[in-house]
Amino acid sequence: MDTARAGNRRGRRSREEILDTASRIMAERGYSATTMSVLSTETGLPKSAIYHHFRSKGGLLSAVMERGAYEFFRHLRESQADPPEDLPPAELLGWFLQRTGEVFVAKPDFLRLHLILLMSAEAVADVEVKEIIERVRADGRRHMRRMISQSWASLGQETADAVSEALDYFGIAGFDGAFVAWQAEPARSMRDQMALLTEAMVAIAERVIAGR
């Protein structure tokens, strides 16, 4: 039994080491360069050990993204677990977006990998990778809708739903753009970009509400 437990622990360590290495190589060299041969060299594990844990390159990178997404969204939920009460919608949305921006800055690796895969024609041609990208995008949209709906909940559920449906895609696009711009110019303040995104989303929300 002790031998079996020790083997399981080694197996878990090997799996995590492969995921860590794949994540690093992907961020440094891109999707095409993240081959099983490179991973074998970098980890010191035979390719057979990598295939033991992951059926294919697509399966491996899907696992990298799945693990990263789990951690990223967990940090988001924790950072937004205790929103202030009695704020008007615009200020509450600003609070949510600022917490999101803080997670972007503190945990950038997952978003960087996600965007690298999203922009790689070879990656999205892999069914397993494409599926995890789509799932991450859908999870992001759902999280965005929750933030928006909660911000406008004081005006009633129908209004909150209408605003969230109108803004979720725009909000995600704003996040993507702010993150890419910050990667290009890290001296710029993410806090300032989230404040501008808040202003833009509030303006659109006010137009949606006025048209109801």
N, C-alpha and C positions, 0 to 999 in steps of 0.2 A: 504493500500500500504506500509506504514512504517513497519507494522508487517511482511509483506511478505519479504521486503528487509532485515529486521533484521533476519528472519528465514534463508534466503539465505546466509547471512554472517556467521551465526552460522554453517550452513551446510558446507560452504567452509572451515571454521576453523576446523571443525570436520574431514573433508576429509584430510586436510593437516596434522593434528595431527596424524591421523592414518598412513599416508604415512611416516611421520617422525619417528614414533615409530617402524613401520615395518622395515624401513631401519636400524635403530639402532639395533634392536633385530637380524635381519638377519646377520649383521656384527659381532655381539657378539656371537651368538649361532648357526648360520647356518640355512639352509632352513627348516629342519625337526622340529626344535624347534619354528619356527615362526608360531604358530597356532592361530586360531581365539580366543581361550580361553585365551591364553597368551596376545594377543593384547587387549582383553577386560579388562583384569586385569591391564595392563600397562597404558591404556588410560583412564580407568574409564568409558568407554562407553559400553553399552550392545552389545552383539554380533549382535543383530538385526540391530543396527545402523551401524556396520561395513558391514554387508551384504547389507544394503541399498545403500551404496556407491560402494561396490565391490561384484560381484556375487559369487566369490570363492577365495580361497587362491591363486590360480594361477593368477586370475585376479588382485588381490591386488599386488602381487609381480611383475606382468607385469607393473602395473602402477608405482610402485616404480622405476623400471628400466627405463621406458619411461621418467619419470620426470628427473631422474638422467642423462640420455643420452642427453636430450634436453639441460640441464644446462651445461654439460661437453662439448658438441660440440659447444655450444654458446661461452664458454670461449676460446675454441681453435680458433674459427673464429676471435674473438676479438683480441686475442694475435698475430694473424698472418695477421691482416688486412692491414698492411702497410709494405710489404717486401721491403728491400733495392733494389735499382736499380743498374744495371750494374755489378752485382757480377757474377763470373764464376759459373757453375752449382754446383760444389762441395761445394763452400762456401754458396751458396744460400740454398742448401739442409741442410747444417749444421745449418743455421739460423732457418729454419723451425723446425728441430728436437730439437734444444735447446729450442725454444718456447714451443714445445710440452712437453718436459721434465719439464719445469717450471709449466705447468698446471697440470701435473701428481703430482708434489710435493704439489702444492697449493690446489688441489681438488682430493685427493686420494680416497674418500669414494665410489664414483661411480665405479671406476675401481675395487676396492676391492670387492664390491658386485657383479659386473659382473663376476669376476673370481670365486667367491664362487659358484654362480649359475651354471656357466659353468662346474665346476668340480663336481657338485652334480648330481648323477644318478637319484635321486628322482625328482629334479627340472626339468631336461631336459626331463623326462617322462611326464611332464605336458605340454599339447599342447600349452597353452597360454604362459607359460614361455619359452618354446623352441622357439616359434615364435619371441618373443621379443629379445631373445639372438641372433638369426640369423639375425634379422634386425639391431641390434647394431653392430654385426660383419661386415655386409654388409656396413653400414654407415662408419665404421672405415676404411674399405678397400677403399671406394670411397674418403674419406678424404686423405688417404695416396696417392692414385693415383694423386689427385690434387696437393699435395705438390711436388711429384716427377716430374710430367709433367710440372709444373710451373718452377721447377728448371732447367730443360733441354730445356725449350721452345726456347731459343736462338739458338739451333741447328736445329730447325724445328719441326713441329708438328709430323711428322712420327717418328722421332727419340725420341721425348719426349714420345710418346705413347708406343713405343717399350720398352723403359726403364721402364716406369711406370708399364706396364704389367708384366715385368720380376721381378720387385722389390716389388710390393705391398704386397704380402703374406709374403715375407721375412721381410719387414719392420714391419708389424704387429707382427710377431713372435718375432722380436727384442724388440719391445715395451713391449710385454707381459713379456718376460724374464727379461728385465731391471726393470720393475715394481715389479715383484715377488722378484727379488734379492734385490731391495731396501727395500722392506717390511721386508725381513729377516735380512738385514744389513743396517739400516738407516744411519749409519755413512758414508757409501760410497756415493760418489758424483754422483747424477743423471746427472750432467753436463758432467762428465767424461765418463759415460756410453753412453750418446748421441753422444759424440765426437767419440767414438769407433764404434758405430753403423753407423755413417756417413762415416767413413773410409771404413767399410765393404761394405756399399751400393754403394759408389762411385767406389770401385774396381770392383764390379759386373757390374755396369753400363758401365764402360770402356770396359769390356769384351763383353758386349752386343753390344755396338756401334762398336767395332773392328770387330765383326762378321757379320755386316750388309753389 
